[in-house]
Structure formats: structure tokens, C-alpha cells
Amino acid sequence: MEDVGFILLMGLTGSGKSTFISRLTGQQPQETGIGHGLASKTIDITCYTAQYDQTRIIRLIDTPGFDDTTRPDTEILHSIASHLATLHRARQHLLGIICLHRITDVRLSGSAIRNFTILKKLCGSENYHKIVLATTMWSDVAALDSSEQKQAALLREERLSKYWHDLFQGRSTMVPYVDDKESQEESARRTVGLLIKNRQGNTATSVYYQPLQIQREMVDCAIPLEDTEAGRYVRGEILSANRTRLDREIAELEEAVNKARREADEALRRTGVKAGPGPSNTTRQLAARQQQQQQGEGGEQLDTWMQNILPSTSSIGRSTGMIREFFGSMFNVGSSNGGSSENLDGNNKQNAAPLTSRSTSDLGY
């Protein structure tokens, strides 16, 4: 039989990649790792062989989604990119990439946008014709009782089609993958057939045999993964997420410090001690008041407050300083010392590139 080539399957957890593979290979669900929960069942890159017709076989490469519950995006990208680089070195060409997406998702989530963007940067504009978006979970839509809900799914498909067309400049195909029991295998073969037909149509001009952008970068140009288009995007997303988290933590700590200071001023007011302009003066006055209290001139309330509130204030201040120092060193882009970040191989990389990643906030259909 003719070995037609490889097809990479991408998609978020639960989008139907393993089910798609099982319909083409004839393997039982447990053999392809089909899951029905929130945890990803695809742990690492796995290759399956399927018979496309009487004379041809295809190789299906299953990949974990970039919303995997057990592995960071950097590790997943490293696995996918390394596998693609190995194929290119062996001159094993890719038929294309099938990306599966649940039509039942009411909104286009940040994870989905990130997955699509990584796919775009893996391929490069000259390979958009090798990408097929297959929408799944149509059997769930058919089972809906409400005609309004069914119509809403069709509207989502229409809006997704426009988004996909704009993202890939009209050169990528979007099709429904009909996943009811009677039509699953036929629909899967029809989806794969789009890539096989694309290969046959471009053999004469060798357009089909162009490597993906990530393959050219890593193999032909010897560019480290973290410096590729996909690598820089994922690194930027991580830095952006860390920036947001640290901003939130700093705001919470500063609010806690301000609250402690307000409570200190109130305690001083109740005990008749005049509050100073800054926290250091306040602390000195509190210490003086504590000495008076020990001499019998104060009450138990201030003593309890100082034991409980003042230590936490000092701890919060130290924590705030530590986070500010870490925040500044990590995100002070363009400074003389440069920034630092964790690269895709887990090592520290100096002089990180400026942040240019797009937001991954939810995009409504």
C-alpha cells in the first residue's frame, strides 16, 4: 500500500481528537485514550496508522491541547515542534494539520484563540492551505430540544467561519465533522480527503512539499525553539500572564498595608496618641504608647492590636518589596540590565524580547 503521509491533529482538550482517530483506525475508545472529563487523555505525541482506502494508508499524529491540565504550554510546544523537526530531517512530509473545535462552545475562549495563533505561527502563511478546521459535537446540537439553541449553534458556525477566514486570509478550509454514529467514519475520511486532494493537486509544482515555518526555522536555519515565531509568542503569553498575576498580588498587598495603617491610626486616635505623617513615625509612637501601657497608663486593647496587626504589617511590607523587586527585574524591558525569563527548554534566557503578544481574553461569537 502507498503511505500517503502524516496528518497532525490539534485541538483543545475534549474537542474530539481521539474520537476522530478511533473512527479512522477502527481501534477501541480505550486504545486511543478517549476521555469524557476535563482532564486531558493525550499525554504525549502519539502516532497512529489508518487505512484510507484500498490502496493507501495515512499516519495520524495526536497531540495534547494547549489547555492541557498536566503540562505547561512550553512543554507541549516543545513536543510538537521536536516531532515536526524530526519528520523534516527524515524528509517525511506532512499532508497537513486538522484542527478540531467544539461547535458547542458558546464563546471563543482565550485558550482557543491561543491554540489558533500557535497553529498559525507553526505553519507560516505559505502553508495556510494545509490547514483544515473541523467543527465537532454536532450530534450534541442535533440532540437539543430547543430550535433556538440549534439556530444559535448555526450562528456560531457562521461567525467562526468569518473569524477563521480572516485569520488565515481565506486560504484555510473549515468543515463540519459530523460525529453521529452512522456518519462518523465517512465524515472523518472526507475531512482527511481534503488534505490528500490538496497534495495531489500540488504535486506537479511541489507547493505541497514546502516545510512548515517551524520546520524551516529549527532545521534549515538552526533557530532555537524559544526564538522561533511560535516560541516567542508562547513566551510572550507567559510573561503577560505573570505580569497580570503580579499586578494583582501587589495591589492586594498594598491594600492590606493601607488597611493596617488605617487601623493603626484609628487605634492611636482611640488611645489619644497623635498620628505622625508616615508609618515609621506611627510605629515609634506606638512603641512609646506600649511603654506607657506597660507602666499602667494604657489599656489592653492597644496591646492586643500591636501583637496582631503590627507584625503582619511588617511582613506585608517585606512581601511587597520582594514582589516589586521580582516584578521589576522580570519586566523591565529595554533597561540596561535587560529582562530575564524562562525559555522553552527550562533555562534562564537573558535579554528577553519586548512583549508583543496579543491578549487572550475571551472573544464572544
Secondary structure, DSSP 4 states (H G I P E B T S, - for coil): -EEEEEEEEEE-TTSSHHHHHHHHH---HHHHT---SSS-S--S-EEEEEE-SSSEEEEEEE---TT-SSS-HHHHHHHHHHHHHHHHHTT--EEEEEEEEETT-SEE-HHHHHHHHHHHHHH-GGGGGGEEEEEE-HHHHHT-S-HHHHHHHHHHHHHHHHHHHHHTTT-SEEEE---STTTHHHHHHHHHHHHHHHHHHHTTTT-TTPPPHHHIIIIIS---GGGSHHHHHHHHHHHHHHHHHHHHHHHHHHHHHHHHHHHHHHHHHHHTPPP-SSHHHHHHHHHHHHHHHHTTSS-HHHHHHHHHHHHHHHHHHHHHHHHHHHHHHHH-TTSSS--EEE-TTSSEEESPPPP-PPP---EE-
